């Protein structure tokens, strides 16, 4: 109970939590995407964007602002996502082909960006939580490889650990630029880091191009 009260108090005093409340974003995570996009220009006007594990919708709000009225934003989650003006949602499992088919149909045959802020339920075991976060990125990467157009972009959150470099190498097989980035909005106590991958090679191009660097 003491820890719960302490956590609630810390959250209430958090700069980005209060900022999200003032600016009507559904989560403080909205500022992570804003900062990533400001640096790497992942979200373009008029683009088709798919947000995986999108509930409660903070990243959806930011994505919709970025792509504008001519762009399409689709959120996918196992849970129902409360409606956001101009945003489509799908309740489904990203590991199922039926969900992928819906995404392809609603993006008109392909997405320009796939983004994921998915996080595992925290177990308290650092190695287990890291492994589970890697598994979620692998799921998101599988979806991205299915629905991204050549030249498309990818963002995914992962917890740092000994599997990270192998995961990065796997992503490099499909993208011409892969970087690791910690936005300022990430809590200093968190081990999370974001994989930012740009310029999707296309599903038929399996060559590796390790032109990446830590950013």
N, C-alpha and C positions, 0 to 999 in steps of 0.2 A: 504493500500500500504506500509506503514511504517513497519507493522508487517511482511508483505511478504518479504521485503528486509532484515529485521532482521533475519527472519527464514532462508533465503537463505545464509546469511553470516555465521550464526551459523553452518549450515550444511557444508559449505565449510571449516570451521575451525575444524570440527569434526575429531578426530583421526581415527576412524574406517571408516568414509566416505572416507578420503584420502587414507587410507590403502587399501580399496576395489578398488579404482581407480588404485592404483599402481599394485595390484596383480590380476587385471582383474576379480574381482567378481562383479556380477550384483547388489548387494546391501550390505550395511554395516551389514545387518542381518546375512550374511554368518558367521560372527565371533561369533554370539550368538550360532549358531548350533555347530560350532567348539568347543566352550568352554563347552557347555553342553555335547557334546560327549566325550570330553577329561576327564570330571569328571565322567560320568556315563556309558560310553561304550555302547551306544545305537546302533550304526551302526557297523556291523561286516563285515569282508571281505566275499564276495560271497553272501551277503544277498539280499533279495528282499525288497526294500523300496518304500513306497508310500508317496508322499508329496502332501498334500491337500491345495488348494489355493496357488499354487506354483509360480505363476507369481510374479516378473519377472524372477526368477530362481536362486537366490543366494543360497538357501538351496539345490536346485537340484545339483548345482556344488559341494558343500561340500559333499553331500551324495554320489555322483558318485566317488569322490576321496576316500571316506571311504570304499565303497564296492568293488572297483577295477573292473577289466575287467570281472570277473566271476559273478559279482553281477548285479542286475537289479534295475534301478531307474525309477519310473513313476511319472510324475507330472500331477495333475488334477487342472483345473481352468475353470471358466466360460469364461475367456478371452483366446485368443490365446497366448501360451507361445513361444517366439522365440526359435529356435532349439538350443540344446546343444549336443555336440558329445557324443554318448553313452547313451543318456537319451531319454526315450519315453514320450510322452505327450498325454493327453486326454482333449479335450475341452468338458466339460459336467458339469451337476449339481449333486453334491454328494448326494443329497436327492432322486435321482431317481434310481430305481433298474437297469435300463439299464447301468448306469455308474458303479455300483457295479459289474455287470456281466462282463463288459469290464476289470475291475481291476482284477477280479478273473481269467479271461482268460489270461491276460498278465503277471500275477505273477505265473502262473502255478498252481493255486488253493489256494494260500495263501501268505500273506506277513509276513516278519519277523519284520518289523517296519512300523508304521504309524506316520508321523510327520506333524505338522500343525503350521504355523506362521500366520494364518488368523487373521485379525483385522477388526472390524466394521468401517464403516465411522464415523468419530468423529462428534458427534452432539453438543458438548459443555455441555451436561448434564452428570455429572459424573455417576449418578445412571443408566441412560439409556444406556450409553456406556458400563458400567459394565455388565448390563443384556444382551446386545447384544453380548458381548464377550463370556459370559457363553453359550448363545445359539449356537454360532459357535463351541465351545468346545463340546457341546452335539451332534452336527452334526458329528464332527470328531470322537467322541467316538462311535457313532452308526456305522460309517463306520469301525472303528477298530474292533468292536465286530463281524462284518460280515466277515472280510477278514484276520484278524491276525491268524497265527498259534499259538498253545499253546507254551508258552515261549517267545512270541513276545513282543515288546516294543512300547511305545506310548509317544509322546511329543506333547503338545499343549499350545499355549499362551492364557492367560486370564488376564483381568484387575482385580486388587484386589478390593474387596468389600464384602458386607454382604452375598452374595450367594456362595462365594468361598468354604467355609467349607462343605456345602451340596454337592456341585459339587465334591469335593474331596472324600467324602464318597461314592458317586455314582461310581466313578472310582475305588475305593477300592473293590467294588463288583467283579470286573473283573481282577484285577491285584494284585499280591502278595506284591508288593512294590510300594508305591506312595509317591513322594516327591515334594516339592515346591522349586524352585531354581531361583535366579536372576543372570544371567551371567554378567560379567563385561562390556560386550558390550552394555547392556541395558542402555539407557540414565538415568541419575540420576533423571531427572524430570518426568520420565515415571512411571505409576502405574502398568506396565505389570509385570507379573511373569509367569514362565513356570512350567507346571505340567509335571513331568517326572515319567512315570509309567513303571515298568519292570515286566517281567514274567507273561504274559497273561495266565489266568487259562483255557481258552477255553470256547466256547459258552455254554457248558452243565454244567459248574461248576459255580454255583451262590453263593457259600459260600463267606462270607466276612472274610477277614483276615487283620485287621487293624494294620499291623506291621510297618506302616510308621512313619516317623518323619520329622520335618521341617529341611531342610538342607540349 
